[in-house]
Amino acid sequence: MKNSYNQNNTSQVDYKLNEKIIYIDQDILIVNKPSGLRTIQDGYLPSIPNLKSILEINFGKIWIVHRLDKETSGVLIVARNKEAHKKLNTQFENRTIQKTYVARTHNIPSWSTYQLIINLKINGDRRHRTIIGEKGKISQTNFKVMDSNSITNFSLIYAAPHTGYTHQIRAHLAFLGFPIYGDILYQIPDDITAKTLNQNASRLFLHAVKIIFQHPVLNKEMIFSSPLPDEFLLQ
């Protein structure tokens, strides 16, 4: 199906979404969401731009299947009809959709791979953070170190969440001692150097690089990826 994306719309040109459409057919749309753009309308400030509203200007009504945090960039699935939305939701509920993220983190792990299985409590404190707690729900993320730089004390880490709770990767990495660069919410309070770097960071350095799922209508495996932004690379 030909992409009829309207490049003349001011709101969309501002976010360069005409360059962010990865795939489109009559049932789904795959977009490379930019950092700084909300997935859906903000409950307190509905006038703030969001991905869903911008896409609907060009493609009509769409259904959000899953979300990325405002600060997180990368590949995102959008449903274009109710049937596709229902079937994709089922895949997420059954945890058959595979997602991979890359985080640029503070500190360097002693391990090359690590599987964290631990309880998480959503909205667990006064700052509305996801926290580690016995009363939470079981969560799992598999990690793999891609690269590290002992001079800058940064690492690049693959994160493959098996469960999909709010801020799961951010909370898991912070718990392990490798908080994400630019993540002020989950930074380690006593790490003054990291806190200073976070305050000057251009963004939160978490990017959804790959997603694998079954097409909701065609019933074939779909694999989509989003290139890692240049600023993630270790210097």
N, C-alpha and C positions, 0 to 999 in steps of 0.2 A: 504493500500500500504506500503510495507516495506521501511523503511528509509535506503537508500544506502549511508549515509553520510561517506565521506572519512576522517577518522581520521588521516591519514598520511600527509595531506597537512599542511605545516608549517604555512601558514597565518592563517588557521582556528584553529589550535591547540593553537596559540598565543592568540586568543580571546575565546578559549574554546567553540566555537559554536557547537561542537559535543554534548555538554551538554545543549545547549540552545534551541534545536528544541523541541517544545511542541507538534506539530501535523503536519502531512503531508498527503495529498492525491494527486490525479492527477490535482486538480484545485487550491488548496490553500496550503500555508505553514504558520504555526504560530511559531514565534520565540520570545524568551525572549532576547531582545536586551540589551547588556551590556552598562553601562555608559562609555562614552569616545569614542564610536565608532559612526561615522556619518552614517546616513541612506543611503545617496546617495553620489556620487562623489562631492568633493569640487570644486567649480567653479574656484578658484584661484590656488589651489594646488591639482591637480587631482591624484597625487601619494599617497596622504594620504589614508590609508585603509578605506573602507566603507562597510557597511553590504551588499548592493546589489552586489557589485563585488565579495565579498567573497562567498556569497551563490551561485552565478552563476557558480563558479568553480565546484561545486558539483551537482547542480540541473539544469543547463542550463539556458536559458533566463527566467528571472522573471520580474514581473511588480510591482512596489511599489505603494500601494494603499493609504497609509498615512504615515506620518513621525513622528518620535520622535526626539527632539533636541539631539544633540551630547551628552550632559551631562545627559539626561534623560534615564533611563533604563525601561525595562518592555515589556509587551506583544504587538506584532506588527503583522498585517496581511500582507501577501505577496501573490499576484496572480501568478499562474503558466501558465496562458494562457490569450489571449485577451478577451475572453468571460467573464471569471471570473473577470478580471480587470474592464471591463465595468460595470458589474452588481454591483460590490462592490462600485465603484465610485458613482453609482446612489444612493446607500444606504447612503453614506456619504453626498451627495448633499441634500438628503431628510431628513437628520438628524435622521435616524432610527437606527443607530448604537449607542449603549450605551457604553461609556468608563468611567472607574473610575480610578483615580489616588490617590496616597497617598503622601503627602508632610510633611517633617519635617520642622517646621517653628520656627522663633524667636517669642517670646511673646505669651501670652495666651489669647484667646478670652473670652469675657464675655458671649458669646452665645454658644449654643450647636449645632445649625443648622443656616445656613444663606444662603439666595439666593441673589446673586448680579446680577443685570441687569443694564448694563451701556454701553455707547458707547466707542469703542476702535478704535484707529487709528494705523494701522500697519506702521512700519518704520517712526515713528512720530517725531524723533529728530535726532540730529547729531550722537548719539550713536546707531542709528538704532533700538531703542527700540519700543515696542508696548506701546502706552500711552493712558491715559484716555482723551477723547476730544469730544466736541459736534459734530465735523465734521466726527467723526468715524462711524463705523457700530455697530449696537446693538449686544451685547454679553451677554451671561448668563452662570453662573457657580453656582451649588449648593454645599455648603460646610457642613461638619459635623465633629465635633471634636471627634477623637478617644481616645486621651489620652493627658495629659499635665503633666509637671513637674515644680512646682513653684521654685524649687531650681536652676535648670539649665535654667529656662525660655524658654523651648522648648515645642512645641506642635506637635502632629500628627493629620493631618487633611485630611479627605477624600475630594476629589474634583471631581465632576461629571459635565463636561462641556456640555452644550446643543448646543453651537456653538463651532467651532474649529479653532479659529484664532491663528496665530503665537504668541507664548509666552502668550497665554490668561491666563492660571492659574497663571503664574509667575507675570504678571502685575496685575491681580485681587487681589492676596494675598498681594502684596506690597502696593496696594492702600488701602486695608483694615487695614494695619498696621501689617501684619504678613508675612514679606518677607521670602522666602525659605532659609533655612540654606545652605550656600555655593554659593548662587546666588549673585555674585559680581555686575552683570549688573543691578539688580533691588533692591539692598540693600538701606536702608535708610541712606542718607549721614551723618546725625547728630548722628547716633547710633554708637559710637566708639567701644563699647564692641562687638556688632554684627559684625562690619567690621573686627575686629581682629579675631573673630571666623571664619568668612568666608574665610579669607586669609589662615587659617590653615586647612580648611575642606578638606576631602579626595575627595569630589565630590559635585555636586549639588544634593540635597536630594529631588528629585522628581521621582516617580516610577509609571508606568502604571500597575496597579494590576489586572484589569479585563476588558474584552471586550465581548459584546453580539451582534450578528448579524445573518442574514440569510445566510446560505450557498448559494453561487451564482448559483450552479447547482442542488444540492439536495433539495433546498428550505426548509430546516429545521433549527430550531434555534441552533446556535452554541454558547457555552459559554466557554471561556478560561480565565485562571488566571495565574498570576506569583507571587510567594511568595515574601513577603516583605523582602528585604535584612536585615540581622542582624543589620547592622550599623544604621538602621533607628530607632530601638527601643530605647525608652527613658531610661536612666540609673538613 
